[in-house]
Amino acid sequence: MDSLNRKEFIRLKCDLLVNGLRLKELRNDLINHQGWEEQRAAKFLPAELKLPGEILVQIRENDEANFRLRIIENKLYVQDRSNQLICNADFIPFPAFGLFKTSDGTGFKDMVVYNDTVI
């Protein structure tokens, strides 16, 4: 895996924002390597990624995107179309307010997009 400089990570972030990420392989990894049920994995849509250098990027799913997310040896990576690992990544954890409920008892976790514990 090549080491990218900050400028290249910003370019990657721009590509991810404009073109999105392929998540089909990630969902397969969740089922095959993390023990998730197929139905749970199919609904998984992470909200944000943290790339090296503390670069945060929102996730938009696109089956035609240039990059995809993979879990390899229990670590999350961004991978390109030729299966080259570009960099490691982390999901942004669910904020503490997600445990709160609205006045009608609806959990915030049921109303907002967040990242589940994957690895």
BASENU-704101 format. One record per atom (N, C-alpha, C): atom name; residue in three letters; x, y, z. Coordinates in steps of 0.02 Angstrom, whole numbers. Layout:
<atoms>
(CA, Ala, (X, Y, Z))
...
</atoms>
This chain:
<atoms>
(N, Met, (43, -59, 0))
(CA, Met, (0, 0, 0))
(C, Met, (45, 61, 0))
(N, Asp, (36, 102, -50))
(CA, Asp, (77, 162, -55))
(C, Asp, (55, 214, -4))
(N, Ser, (103, 253, 19))
(CA, Ser, (89, 306, 67))
(C, Ser, (71, 369, 29))
(N, Leu, (11, 395, 42))
(CA, Leu, (-11, 456, 9))
(C, Leu, (7, 517, 51))
(N, Asn, (19, 573, 18))
(CA, Asn, (29, 635, 55))
(C, Asn, (-38, 670, 65))
(N, Arg, (-39, 722, 105))
(CA, Arg, (-101, 756, 122))
(C, Arg, (-139, 780, 60))
(N, Lys, (-104, 806, 11))
(CA, Lys, (-136, 830, -50))
(C, Lys, (-171, 772, -86))
(N, Glu, (-140, 714, -88))
(CA, Glu, (-171, 656, -121))
(C, Glu, (-232, 630, -81))
(N, Phe, (-229, 636, -14))
(CA, Phe, (-287, 617, 26))
(C, Phe, (-345, 665, 13))
(N, Ile, (-330, 729, 3))
(CA, Ile, (-383, 778, -12))
(C, Ile, (-413, 761, -80))
(N, Arg, (-372, 742, -129))
(CA, Arg, (-399, 721, -194))
(C, Arg, (-443, 660, -187))
(N, Leu, (-421, 612, -146))
(CA, Leu, (-462, 552, -133))
(C, Leu, (-528, 572, -102))
(N, Lys, (-526, 617, -53))
(CA, Lys, (-587, 641, -22))
(C, Lys, (-634, 671, -73))
(N, Cys, (-608, 713, -118))
(CA, Cys, (-649, 744, -170))
(C, Cys, (-680, 691, -215))
(N, Asp, (-641, 641, -234))
(CA, Asp, (-668, 587, -276))
(C, Asp, (-725, 551, -240))
(N, Leu, (-714, 536, -176))
(CA, Leu, (-765, 501, -137))
(C, Leu, (-829, 543, -130))
(N, Leu, (-821, 608, -121))
(CA, Leu, (-879, 652, -115))
(C, Leu, (-917, 658, -181))
(N, Val, (-881, 662, -236))
(CA, Val, (-913, 671, -301))
(C, Val, (-939, 605, -329))
(N, Asn, (-898, 553, -326))
(CA, Asn, (-915, 490, -358))
(C, Asn, (-941, 436, -311))
(N, Gly, (-935, 446, -246))
(CA, Gly, (-959, 398, -198))
(C, Gly, (-913, 339, -188))
(N, Leu, (-939, 288, -156))
(CA, Leu, (-903, 227, -140))
(C, Leu, (-946, 167, -156))
(N, Arg, (-914, 114, -179))
(CA, Arg, (-950, 51, -188))
(C, Arg, (-950, 15, -121))
(N, Leu, (-1008, -9, -100))
(CA, Leu, (-1014, -41, -35))
(C, Leu, (-1034, -114, -39))
(N, Lys, (-1046, -140, -98))
(CA, Lys, (-1067, -210, -105))
(C, Lys, (-1015, -258, -75))
(N, Glu, (-952, -247, -89))
(CA, Glu, (-899, -291, -62))
(C, Glu, (-894, -285, 14))
(N, Leu, (-903, -225, 40))
(CA, Leu, (-903, -215, 113))
(C, Leu, (-959, -256, 145))
(N, Arg, (-1017, -253, 116))
(CA, Arg, (-1074, -291, 143))
(C, Arg, (-1060, -366, 140))
(N, Asn, (-1028, -389, 86))
(CA, Asn, (-1009, -460, 83))
(C, Asn, (-958, -477, 136))
(N, Asp, (-910, -432, 149))
(CA, Asp, (-861, -443, 201))
(C, Asp, (-895, -447, 270))
(N, Leu, (-945, -405, 281))
(CA, Leu, (-980, -406, 345))
(C, Leu, (-1015, -473, 356))
(N, Ile, (-1043, -501, 303))
(CA, Ile, (-1077, -566, 308))
(C, Ile, (-1027, -622, 315))
(N, Asn, (-977, -623, 272))
(CA, Asn, (-931, -680, 268))
(C, Asn, (-876, -680, 321))
(N, His, (-856, -621, 345))
(CA, His, (-800, -618, 391))
(C, His, (-816, -590, 459))
(N, Gln, (-873, -556, 465))
(CA, Gln, (-891, -525, 529))
(C, Gln, (-952, -558, 560))
(N, Gly, (-983, -605, 524))
(CA, Gly, (-1040, -641, 551))
(C, Gly, (-1107, -605, 551))
(N, Trp, (-1113, -552, 511))
(CA, Trp, (-1175, -515, 508))
(C, Trp, (-1227, -556, 470))
(N, Glu, (-1290, -546, 488))
(CA, Glu, (-1345, -575, 449))
(C, Glu, (-1352, -535, 385))
(N, Glu, (-1372, -570, 332))
(CA, Glu, (-1377, -538, 266))
(C, Glu, (-1423, -477, 267))
(N, Gln, (-1479, -482, 301))
(CA, Gln, (-1527, -427, 303))
(C, Gln, (-1497, -365, 338))
(N, Arg, (-1460, -375, 392))
(CA, Arg, (-1428, -320, 427))
(C, Arg, (-1375, -288, 383))
(N, Ala, (-1334, -329, 351))
(CA, Ala, (-1280, -302, 308))
(C, Ala, (-1309, -263, 249))
(N, Ala, (-1365, -287, 221))
(CA, Ala, (-1395, -254, 164))
(C, Ala, (-1418, -183, 180))
(N, Lys, (-1436, -171, 243))
(CA, Lys, (-1460, -105, 264))
(C, Lys, (-1404, -59, 288))
(N, Phe, (-1344, -87, 297))
(CA, Phe, (-1290, -47, 325))
(C, Phe, (-1267, 7, 276))
(N, Leu, (-1273, 69, 297))
(CA, Leu, (-1250, 126, 257))
(C, Leu, (-1212, 173, 304))
(N, Pro, (-1146, 165, 307))
(CA, Pro, (-1107, 209, 351))
(C, Pro, (-1112, 282, 330))
(N, Ala, (-1105, 326, 378))
(CA, Ala, (-1113, 398, 365))
(C, Ala, (-1048, 432, 346))
(N, Glu, (-995, 417, 383))
(CA, Glu, (-931, 452, 372))
(C, Glu, (-872, 406, 381))
(N, Leu, (-818, 425, 349))
(CA, Leu, (-754, 390, 357))
(C, Leu, (-702, 439, 382))
(N, Lys, (-654, 412, 419))
(CA, Lys, (-595, 451, 437))
(C, Lys, (-537, 420, 400))
(N, Leu, (-507, 459, 356))
(CA, Leu, (-447, 437, 319))
(C, Leu, (-386, 457, 359))
(N, Pro, (-327, 430, 342))
(CA, Pro, (-266, 453, 376))
(C, Pro, (-259, 528, 373))
(N, Gly, (-225, 556, 422))
(CA, Gly, (-217, 629, 424))
(C, Gly, (-278, 664, 451))
(N, Glu, (-322, 626, 485))
(CA, Glu, (-383, 655, 514))
(C, Glu, (-428, 687, 462))
(N, Ile, (-428, 660, 402))
(CA, Ile, (-470, 686, 348))
(C, Ile, (-537, 648, 351))
(N, Leu, (-591, 686, 360))
(CA, Leu, (-658, 657, 365))
(C, Leu, (-695, 666, 299))
(N, Val, (-734, 615, 281))
(CA, Val, (-771, 618, 218))
(C, Val, (-838, 583, 228))
(N, Gln, (-891, 615, 201))
(CA, Gln, (-956, 583, 203))
(C, Gln, (-959, 529, 150))
(N, Ile, (-999, 478, 164))
(CA, Ile, (-1005, 421, 118))
(C, Ile, (-1069, 427, 78))
(N, Arg, (-1061, 420, 13))
(CA, Arg, (-1118, 417, -32))
(C, Arg, (-1109, 352, -72))
(N, Glu, (-1159, 310, -72))
(CA, Glu, (-1153, 246, -106))
(C, Glu, (-1165, 255, -181))
(N, Asn, (-1121, 223, -221))
(CA, Asn, (-1128, 225, -293))
(C, Asn, (-1095, 160, -320))
(N, Asp, (-1134, 119, -352))
(CA, Asp, (-1109, 55, -378))
(C, Asp, (-1057, 63, -433))
(N, Glu, (-1051, 123, -461))
(CA, Glu, (-1003, 136, -515))
(C, Glu, (-943, 177, -491))
(N, Ala, (-935, 186, -427))
(CA, Ala, (-882, 228, -399))
(C, Ala, (-813, 199, -414))
(N, Asn, (-763, 242, -410))
(CA, Asn, (-694, 223, -423))
(C, Asn, (-663, 182, -366))
(N, Phe, (-691, 189, -306))
(CA, Phe, (-662, 157, -247))
(C, Phe, (-716, 118, -209))
(N, Arg, (-693, 71, -169))
(CA, Arg, (-738, 31, -127))
(C, Arg, (-707, 22, -58))
(N, Leu, (-749, 3, -11))
(CA, Leu, (-726, -13, 56))
(C, Leu, (-721, -88, 63))
(N, Arg, (-669, -110, 98))
(CA, Arg, (-658, -181, 111))
(C, Arg, (-635, -191, 183))
(N, Ile, (-652, -249, 210))
(CA, Ile, (-625, -270, 274))
(C, Ile, (-576, -326, 260))
(N, Ile, (-514, -314, 275))
(CA, Ile, (-461, -363, 263))
(C, Ile, (-423, -373, 329))
(N, Glu, (-422, -434, 353))
(CA, Glu, (-389, -450, 416))
(C, Glu, (-414, -404, 472))
(N, Asn, (-480, -396, 475))
(CA, Asn, (-514, -356, 526))
(C, Asn, (-495, -282, 526))
(N, Lys, (-473, -256, 469))
(CA, Lys, (-458, -185, 462))
(C, Lys, (-495, -159, 402))
(N, Leu, (-516, -96, 406))
(CA, Leu, (-554, -64, 352))
(C, Leu, (-506, -28, 305))
(N, Tyr, (-516, -39, 239))
(CA, Tyr, (-473, -8, 189))
(C, Tyr, (-515, 21, 132))
(N, Val, (-486, 72, 100))
(CA, Val, (-511, 97, 36))
(C, Val, (-470, 61, -17))
(N, Gln, (-506, 34, -67))
(CA, Gln, (-474, -5, -120))
(C, Gln, (-496, 23, -187))
(N, Asp, (-451, 23, -237))
(CA, Asp, (-470, 48, -303))
(C, Asp, (-497, -8, -347))
(N, Arg, (-513, 8, -409))
(CA, Arg, (-543, -40, -456))
(C, Arg, (-497, -99, -472))
(N, Ser, (-431, -89, -466))
(CA, Ser, (-384, -143, -481))
(C, Ser, (-366, -183, -418))
(N, Asn, (-407, -174, -365))
(CA, Asn, (-398, -210, -301))
(C, Asn, (-337, -187, -262))
(N, Gln, (-308, -131, -280))
(CA, Gln, (-251, -104, -243))
(C, Gln, (-276, -69, -181))
(N, Leu, (-245, -84, -124))
(CA, Leu, (-263, -49, -62))
(C, Leu, (-234, 21, -65))
(N, Ile, (-278, 71, -57))
(CA, Ile, (-257, 140, -61))
(C, Ile, (-237, 166, 8))
(N, Cys, (-279, 153, 58))
(CA, Cys, (-264, 176, 126))
(C, Cys, (-310, 141, 175))
(N, Asn, (-292, 145, 237))
(CA, Asn, (-337, 120, 289))
(C, Asn, (-389, 174, 303))
(N, Ala, (-442, 155, 337))
(CA, Ala, (-496, 202, 353))
(C, Ala, (-529, 178, 418))
(N, Asp, (-566, 223, 448))
(CA, Asp, (-605, 206, 508))
(C, Asp, (-674, 238, 501))
(N, Phe, (-723, 204, 529))
(CA, Phe, (-789, 235, 533))
(C, Phe, (-790, 284, 591))
(N, Ile, (-828, 337, 585))
(CA, Ile, (-839, 385, 639))
(C, Ile, (-891, 353, 685))
(N, Pro, (-875, 346, 749))
(CA, Pro, (-922, 312, 795))
(C, Pro, (-985, 353, 807))
(N, Phe, (-1037, 317, 827))
(CA, Phe, (-1101, 347, 844))
(C, Phe, (-1093, 394, 904))
(N, Pro, (-1117, 456, 900))
(CA, Pro, (-1110, 503, 955))
(C, Pro, (-1152, 483, 1016))
(N, Ala, (-1132, 506, 1074))
(CA, Ala, (-1166, 489, 1137))
(C, Ala, (-1240, 508, 1137))
(N, Phe, (-1259, 563, 1102))
(CA, Phe, (-1329, 584, 1102))
(C, Phe, (-1374, 531, 1071))
(N, Gly, (-1345, 484, 1034))
(CA, Gly, (-1385, 432, 1003))
(C, Gly, (-1421, 387, 1053))
(N, Leu, (-1400, 389, 1115))
(CA, Leu, (-1433, 348, 1166))
(C, Leu, (-1495, 383, 1194))
(N, Phe, (-1504, 447, 1179))
(CA, Phe, (-1561, 485, 1204))
(C, Phe, (-1624, 467, 1165))
(N, Lys, (-1681, 488, 1193))
(CA, Lys, (-1746, 478, 1160))
(C, Lys, (-1783, 543, 1155))
(N, Thr, (-1828, 547, 1106))
(CA, Thr, (-1870, 606, 1099))
(C, Thr, (-1926, 603, 1151))
(N, Ser, (-1966, 655, 1155))
(CA, Ser, (-2019, 658, 1205))
(C, Ser, (-2071, 603, 1194))
(N, Asp, (-2077, 577, 1132))
(CA, Asp, (-2125, 522, 1121))
(C, Asp, (-2092, 453, 1128))
(N, Gly, (-2029, 451, 1150))
(CA, Gly, (-1995, 388, 1163))
(C, Gly, (-1957, 359, 1104))
(N, Thr, (-1955, 394, 1048))
(CA, Thr, (-1917, 370, 990))
(C, Thr, (-1843, 380, 1002))
(N, Gly, (-1804, 327, 993))
(CA, Gly, (-1732, 333, 1003))
(C, Gly, (-1699, 373, 947))
(N, Phe, (-1652, 417, 966))
(CA, Phe, (-1616, 455, 915))
(C, Phe, (-1581, 407, 866))
(N, Lys, (-1558, 350, 891))
(CA, Lys, (-1524, 302, 847))
(C, Lys, (-1569, 277, 791))
(N, Asp, (-1635, 283, 801))
(CA, Asp, (-1683, 261, 750))
(C, Asp, (-1701, 317, 701))
(N, Met, (-1674, 377, 713))
(CA, Met, (-1692, 434, 671))
(C, Met, (-1633, 463, 633))
(N, Val, (-1572, 447, 652))
(CA, Val, (-1514, 477, 621))
(C, Val, (-1470, 424, 589))
(N, Val, (-1432, 444, 539))
(CA, Val, (-1384, 399, 509))
(C, Val, (-1322, 398, 553))
(N, Tyr, (-1297, 338, 565))
(CA, Tyr, (-1237, 332, 606))
(C, Tyr, (-1199, 270, 585))
(N, Asn, (-1140, 264, 612))
(CA, Asn, (-1097, 207, 597))
(C, Asn, (-1103, 156, 653))
(N, Asp, (-1122, 97, 634))
(CA, Asp, (-1126, 41, 681))
(C, Asp, (-1055, 15, 696))
(N, Thr, (-1048, -23, 748))
(CA, Thr, (-984, -54, 762))
(C, Thr, (-975, -111, 713))
(N, Val, (-922, -108, 673))
(CA, Val, (-911, -158, 622))
(C, Val, (-857, -207, 642))
(N, Ile, (-801, -182, 660))
(CA, Ile, (-744, -225, 671))
(C, Ile, (-731, -234, 745))
</atoms>
